[in-house]
Amino acid sequence: MNFPTGQDPRHAFSRRDFFTSTASGLGTVALASLLGEDGLLANGSAGKPHFAPKAKRCIYLFMEGGPSQMDLFDPKPKLNELDGQPMPDSMLNGVKFAFTQKESARLMGSPRTFKKYGECGMDMSDLLPHLSTCADDIALIRSMYCEQFNHLPGQLLMLSGSPLRGWPTLGSWLNYGLGNESSDLPGYVVMTTLGRGLPGGAASWSSGFLPSSYGGSLFRNQGSPVLNLENPPGITSALQERSLSAINDLNRQRFDRDGHAEIVSRIRNYELAFRMQSAAPELIDLSGESKSTLEAYGVDRKDKTGFQGSFARNCLLARRMVERGVRFVTLFLSTWDQHSNLDSGLATNTQISDQPVAALLKDLKERGLLDETLVVWGGEFGLTPLGEDRSGFKTVTGRDHHPYSFSVWMAGGGVKGGQVIGKTDEIGWGVEDDPIHVHDLHATILHLFGFDHEELTYRFQGRDFRLTDVYGKVVKKLLA
């Protein structure tokens, strides 16, 4: 599927096309809105899937910083046995670290205890008492790998398929390919619970070279969901509607003159913002949720950072969003970057996330939403089996960045749960079976949404771009 939207729009649209075309979703705003309400037009859709999709929506739980796989999902008894010993020089040749001094680095075991959970017997750490009860719904990938060992390029690669800024993110590609199911909320919403922050900033949910209407919208979970969404004092809804109509008339005239496709995105965004003024506040109002639901997510949990309650609220809001037709929701939780104080840092991160993530999976399943909602959990890479002996640190209590093998899990949306895919070596350094690159993960996600990853493209600067760049394969073992 190759859409010529990167071409000069004056060569693709006439004035008549702009005002009358419904096949492309570019009819008048009022007509498009009515058709959307009748289910006759996907709001902003660029096309249809190549085959019947298993997933309709996605919740991506992005754990910024690099969760330590051998302390959470990939037990390594041999690593514990070799604790304190050096790695063979042959294994370290050509290896890059962010901070570790290769010459003096030593293997570092894990103090965590692991048990098998579910009928599938999946190993999980004692730090995951809630998620472990969902083992039979989870497909755990232990054999992820990539080439990026620093946070920013690693995160951009995982989120957009490229380590460089300016590429569309996964949520943008899916909204470009499928359109927005909701007429009152964005098709792509982002929420954050940040410690250190997110190195990529808005590039982590950017539409890149796709039209801006496909970019992520940053929501807050309290107060006004979106900054500047509310009308200023003295501005009534009727007055705003008249102003919006006048602005859109001017935008249509500008499109007729210049033919720039971004003007269409501007019109869509103005209209959506107007509709969101009633839909977004209702979305974040949890007064209609039962006490048992709020307790299951842990919305009222208190800790000195406030992160526990905030992330729990984001997880519950993610469920409410997909119920209302939001195509793609990304929840960021920072930071899992434990270069020191690994034990206490992991305990804090899992206390924040374990309960609400498990509650989200169970809630989706109980409501019949999990079958069509893909849930993805993971960071940009993992952490090393070596202790980080950073220069200037008196003790070794953490791990460095590790892109050569790490863990990601998926659930719902056509994924075959209750299985572990891939295997790492006895110390967790490299992949031994079923290596899965980031592009393979993206190809599989697109497949679950009904797309051939090689055919979902966008022409930009004379080239047909795609999420998986120039390679990637569908991981068939993940498919139900």
C-alpha positions in Angstrom: 0.0 0.0 0.0 1.7 3.1 -1.2 -0.2 6.4 -0.8 1.1 9.4 -2.9 0.6 11.9 -0.1 4.2 13.0 -0.2 3.6 14.4 -3.6 2.8 18.1 -4.2 -1.0 18.0 -3.3 -1.8 20.4 -6.1 -1.0 17.5 -8.5 -3.2 15.1 -6.5 -6.3 17.2 -5.5 -8.5 19.7 -7.3 -10.8 22.1 -5.5 -13.7 19.8 -6.3 -11.7 16.8 -4.9 -11.1 18.7 -1.7 -14.7 19.6 -1.0 -16.4 16.5 -2.3 -14.1 13.5 -1.9 -15.2 11.2 0.9 -13.1 8.2 -0.1 -10.0 10.0 1.1 -11.6 11.4 4.2 -11.2 15.0 2.9 -14.8 16.0 2.4 -16.2 19.0 4.3 -15.6 18.7 8.0 -19.4 18.6 8.7 -19.9 15.8 6.1 -16.9 13.8 7.3 -18.2 14.1 10.9 -21.6 12.9 10.0 -20.3 10.0 7.9 -17.9 9.1 10.8 -20.8 9.0 13.2 -22.7 6.7 10.9 -19.7 4.4 10.7 -19.3 5.1 6.9 -15.9 6.8 7.1 -12.9 6.2 9.3 -11.9 9.6 10.5 -8.7 10.6 8.8 -8.1 7.1 7.4 -5.5 6.7 4.6 -6.6 3.2 3.6 -7.6 -0.3 4.7 -5.7 -3.2 6.1 -4.3 -5.7 3.6 -6.0 -8.6 5.4 -8.3 -9.2 8.4 -6.7 -7.8 11.5 -6.6 -9.5 14.9 -5.9 -6.3 16.8 -7.8 -3.0 16.5 -6.1 -1.0 19.3 -2.7 -1.0 21.1 -1.5 0.0 24.5 2.2 0.3 24.6 3.8 0.3 28.1 7.2 1.8 27.5 9.6 1.3 30.3 12.2 4.0 29.6 15.8 3.2 30.7 16.2 -0.5 30.1 14.6 -3.0 32.5 17.0 -5.6 33.8 15.9 -8.8 32.2 17.9 -11.2 34.4 16.3 -9.7 37.5 12.7 -9.8 36.1 12.1 -12.3 33.3 15.2 -14.4 32.5 16.7 -16.3 35.4 20.4 -17.2 35.2 21.6 -19.6 37.8 25.0 -19.9 36.1 25.4 -16.1 36.3 24.9 -16.4 40.1 27.4 -19.2 40.2 30.0 -17.1 38.3 29.4 -13.9 40.3 32.5 -11.8 40.6 34.4 -13.5 37.8 35.6 -11.7 34.6 34.1 -12.5 31.2 36.4 -14.0 28.6 38.2 -11.3 26.6 36.9 -13.0 23.4 33.3 -12.1 24.4 34.2 -8.5 24.9 36.0 -7.8 21.7 34.3 -5.0 19.8 31.7 -4.5 22.5 30.7 -1.0 23.4 29.5 0.1 26.8 28.0 3.4 28.0 30.0 3.5 31.2 31.5 0.1 32.1 35.3 -0.3 32.2 35.8 -3.5 30.2 39.2 -4.3 31.7 38.0 -4.5 35.3 34.3 -5.5 34.8 33.1 -8.6 36.6 29.9 -10.7 36.3 27.2 -9.8 38.7 24.6 -12.3 39.8 21.0 -11.5 40.8 19.6 -11.6 44.3 16.1 -12.2 42.9 14.2 -15.4 43.4 12.2 -16.9 40.5 9.2 -19.2 40.4 7.1 -20.8 37.7 3.6 -19.4 37.2 0.5 -20.3 35.3 -0.3 -23.5 33.4 2.6 -22.6 31.1 5.2 -22.5 33.9 6.6 -19.1 33.0 9.5 -18.0 35.2 9.0 -14.6 36.8 10.9 -12.7 39.5 9.6 -12.1 43.1 9.4 -8.4 42.1 6.3 -9.2 39.9 3.7 -10.8 42.3 0.8 -9.3 40.3 2.0 -9.7 36.7 2.9 -13.4 37.4 -0.8 -14.1 37.9 -1.3 -13.2 34.2 1.4 -15.5 32.9 -1.0 -17.6 30.7 -2.0 -14.4 28.8 1.5 -13.3 28.1 4.0 -14.1 25.3 7.4 -13.4 26.8 10.2 -12.7 24.3 13.6 -13.3 25.9 15.6 -12.9 22.6 15.1 -9.3 21.6 18.2 -7.4 20.3 19.2 -4.2 18.6 22.4 -2.2 17.8 21.8 0.9 19.9 23.4 1.1 23.4 22.5 4.7 24.3 19.0 5.8 25.4 17.9 8.3 22.8 18.8 6.3 19.7 17.6 3.1 21.3 14.2 4.6 22.3 13.7 6.2 18.9 14.5 2.9 17.2 12.1 1.0 19.4 9.4 3.6 18.9 9.9 4.6 15.2 12.1 2.0 13.6 15.0 4.5 13.2 17.6 5.8 15.7 17.2 9.2 14.2 14.7 11.9 15.0 12.1 12.8 12.4 10.6 9.4 11.6 7.0 8.6 12.3 6.4 6.5 15.4 4.4 3.3 15.5 1.2 4.9 16.7 1.4 7.4 13.8 1.9 4.6 11.2 -1.1 2.7 12.6 -3.4 5.8 12.5 -2.1 6.6 9.0 -3.0 3.1 7.8 -6.2 2.6 9.7 -7.6 6.0 10.7 -9.1 7.0 13.9 -12.1 5.1 15.3 -13.1 8.0 17.6 -14.6 11.2 16.4 -14.1 13.0 19.7 -10.6 11.9 20.8 -7.3 11.6 19.1 -6.3 8.4 17.5 -3.0 8.4 19.3 -2.6 9.5 22.9 0.5 9.6 25.1 0.7 9.8 28.9 3.9 10.0 31.0 5.0 9.2 34.5 8.5 10.6 34.5 11.4 10.5 36.9 14.5 11.7 35.0 12.5 12.4 31.9 12.4 11.1 28.4 15.4 11.9 26.2 13.5 11.9 22.9 10.8 14.2 24.2 8.1 14.9 21.6 10.1 12.9 19.0 9.0 9.8 20.9 5.4 10.3 19.7 6.0 12.3 16.6 4.3 11.9 13.2 7.7 12.6 11.6 7.2 13.2 7.8 3.6 11.9 8.0 0.9 14.6 8.2 0.8 16.1 11.7 -2.8 14.8 12.3 -1.3 11.4 12.8 1.0 12.5 15.7 0.5 11.6 19.3 -1.4 13.9 21.6 0.1 14.4 25.1 -2.5 14.0 27.8 -2.4 14.7 31.5 -4.3 12.5 34.0 -5.6 15.4 36.2 -7.0 18.9 35.6 -7.3 19.8 32.0 -6.3 16.8 29.9 -4.6 19.0 27.3 -3.1 22.4 28.0 -5.1 25.3 26.6 -8.0 23.0 25.8 -10.5 25.0 27.9 -12.0 28.3 26.7 -10.7 31.5 28.3 -13.2 33.5 30.4 -15.8 35.2 28.3 -15.6 32.9 25.3 -18.8 30.9 24.9 -19.0 27.6 23.0 -21.2 29.3 20.3 -18.6 32.1 19.9 -15.8 29.6 19.6 -17.8 27.5 17.0 -18.3 30.6 14.9 -14.6 31.5 15.2 -13.6 27.9 14.2 -15.9 28.1 11.2 -14.3 31.3 10.0 -10.8 29.9 10.6 -11.6 26.7 8.6 -13.0 28.8 5.8 -9.7 30.7 5.6 -7.8 27.4 5.7 -9.9 26.0 2.8 -9.2 29.0 0.8 -5.5 28.6 1.5 -5.6 25.0 0.5 -7.3 26.0 -2.7 -4.5 28.4 -3.5 -1.5 26.5 -2.2 -2.6 22.8 -2.1 -0.5 22.0 0.9 -1.6 18.7 2.5 -0.7 20.0 6.0 -3.6 22.5 5.8 -5.9 19.5 5.8 -4.3 18.3 9.0 -4.7 21.8 10.5 -8.5 21.7 9.7 -8.8 18.3 11.3 -6.9 19.3 14.4 -9.0 22.4 15.0 -12.2 20.4 14.6 -10.9 17.6 16.9 -9.8 20.1 19.6 -13.3 21.6 19.6 -14.9 18.1 20.1 -12.4 17.2 22.7 -13.5 20.0 25.0 -16.4 17.8 26.1 -15.0 14.3 25.5 -11.6 14.7 27.2 -12.8 15.9 30.6 -15.3 13.0 30.6 -12.5 10.6 29.8 -10.4 11.5 32.8 -13.4 11.6 35.2 -13.1 8.3 37.2 -16.2 8.9 39.4 -18.1 6.3 37.4 -15.6 3.6 38.0 -16.3 1.1 40.8 -14.4 1.1 44.1 -13.2 -2.4 43.3 -11.8 -1.3 39.9 -10.0 1.7 41.5 -8.5 -0.6 44.2 -7.4 -3.2 41.7 -5.4 -0.6 39.7 -4.2 1.1 42.9 -5.3 4.6 41.9 -5.3 5.8 45.5 -1.8 4.4 46.4 0.5 6.9 48.0 4.2 7.2 47.9 6.6 10.1 48.3 7.1 10.6 44.6 3.4 10.3 43.7 4.3 8.0 40.8 2.4 5.0 42.1 -1.0 6.7 41.9 -0.1 8.5 38.7 0.9 5.5 36.8 -2.0 3.5 38.1 -4.4 6.2 36.9 -2.7 6.2 33.5 -3.2 2.5 33.1 -6.9 2.9 34.0 -7.2 5.8 31.6 -5.6 3.7 28.9 -8.5 1.1 29.2 -11.0 4.0 29.1 -9.4 5.3 25.9 -9.4 2.1 24.0 -13.1 1.6 25.1 -13.8 5.0 23.4 -12.0 4.0 20.2 -8.5 5.5 20.6 -6.3 3.5 18.3 -2.9 3.7 20.1 -2.0 4.6 23.6 1.6 4.9 24.9 2.3 5.1 28.6 5.8 6.1 29.5 7.4 5.2 32.9 10.8 6.5 33.6 13.4 5.5 34.7 14.6 1.9 34.7 18.2 3.0 34.1 19.8 1.5 37.2 23.6 2.1 36.8 23.7 2.0 40.6 21.3 0.9 43.4 19.8 -1.7 41.1 18.0 -3.6 43.9 16.2 -0.6 45.4 15.6 1.0 41.9 14.0 -2.1 40.5 11.9 -2.5 43.7 10.6 1.1 43.2 9.8 0.6 39.5 8.0 -2.6 40.1 6.0 -1.2 43.0 4.9 1.6 40.7 4.0 -0.7 37.7 3.4 -4.3 38.7 -0.1 -3.9 40.2 -1.7 -1.5 37.7 -0.3 -3.4 34.6 -1.7 -6.7 35.9 -5.0 -4.9 36.7 -5.1 -3.5 33.1 -4.6 -7.0 31.5 -7.3 -8.5 33.8 -9.7 -5.6 33.2 -9.3 -5.7 29.5 -9.9 -9.5 29.5 -13.0 -9.2 31.8 -14.5 -6.6 29.5 -13.9 -8.6 26.4 -11.4 -6.0 25.1 -8.2 -8.0 25.3 -8.8 -10.1 22.2 -8.7 -6.9 20.1 -6.3 -4.9 22.2 -2.6 -5.5 21.8 -0.6 -4.8 25.0 3.2 -4.4 24.6 5.6 -4.0 27.5 9.3 -3.2 27.2 12.1 -0.6 27.1 14.8 0.3 24.5 17.2 -2.4 25.6 18.1 -4.4 28.7 21.0 -4.3 31.2 24.3 -6.2 31.3 25.1 -9.4 33.3 28.2 -7.4 34.3 28.2 -5.1 37.2 28.9 -1.5 36.2 32.3 -0.5 37.5 32.0 3.1 36.4 35.1 5.3 37.1 34.7 7.2 40.3 32.1 4.8 41.8 33.3 3.2 45.1 31.1 0.1 44.8 29.4 -1.8 42.1 25.6 -1.9 42.6 24.1 -1.6 39.1 24.3 -2.6 35.5 25.1 -0.9 32.2 23.1 -0.7 28.9 22.8 -4.0 27.1 21.3 -4.2 23.5 22.5 -7.7 22.7 19.7 -9.5 24.5 16.7 -8.3 26.4 13.1 -9.1 27.2 9.8 -7.7 25.9 6.3 -9.2 26.4 3.1 -8.9 24.5 -0.5 -9.9 25.3 -3.9 -9.9 23.6 -4.6 -8.6 20.1 -4.0 -11.9 18.3 -0.9 -12.9 20.3 -0.5 -16.5 21.6 -0.2 -16.1 25.3 1.3 -18.6 27.8 4.6 -19.0 26.0 8.3 -18.0 26.2 10.0 -17.3 22.9 13.7 -17.2 22.4 16.6 -18.2 24.6 19.7 -16.4 25.8 23.0 -18.0 26.8 23.7 -19.2 30.4 24.9 -15.8 31.6 22.3 -13.7 29.6 24.9 -12.0 27.4 23.7 -13.0 23.9 20.8 -14.7 22.1 21.0 -18.4 21.4 17.6 -19.2 19.9 15.0 -17.2 17.9 16.8 -13.8 17.7 14.1 -11.1 17.3 15.2 -7.6 16.1 13.2 -4.5 16.7 12.2 -4.5 13.0 10.8 -8.0 13.5 8.8 -6.9 16.4 7.4 -4.0 14.4 6.6 -6.3 11.4 4.7 -8.6 13.8 2.7 -5.7 15.3 1.7 -4.4 11.9 0.8 -8.0 10.9 -1.5 -8.2 13.9 -3.2 -5.0 12.7 -3.7 -6.5 9.2 -0.7 -5.0 7.4 2.1 -6.4 5.3 5.0 -4.3 6.7 6.7 -4.1 3.3 3.6 -2.6 1.7 2.5 0.0 4.3 4.7 2.9 2.9 4.7 6.6 2.5 6.5 8.5 -0.2 8.8 11.2 1.1 11.6 13.0 -0.7 11.4 10.5 -3.6 11.6 7.4 -1.5 9.0 5.0 -0.2 9.5 4.8 3.6 8.2 2.2 5.9 8.3 1.5 9.7 10.6 -1.5 9.3 13.0 0.4 7.0 14.6 -2.2 4.7 14.2 -5.4 6.7 12.1 -7.3 9.2 10.1 -10.5 9.4 6.9 -11.5 11.1 7.5 -13.7 14.2 5.0 -16.4 13.5 5.4 -18.0 16.9 3.8 -15.0 18.4 0.6 -15.4 16.5 -2.4 -17.1 17.9 
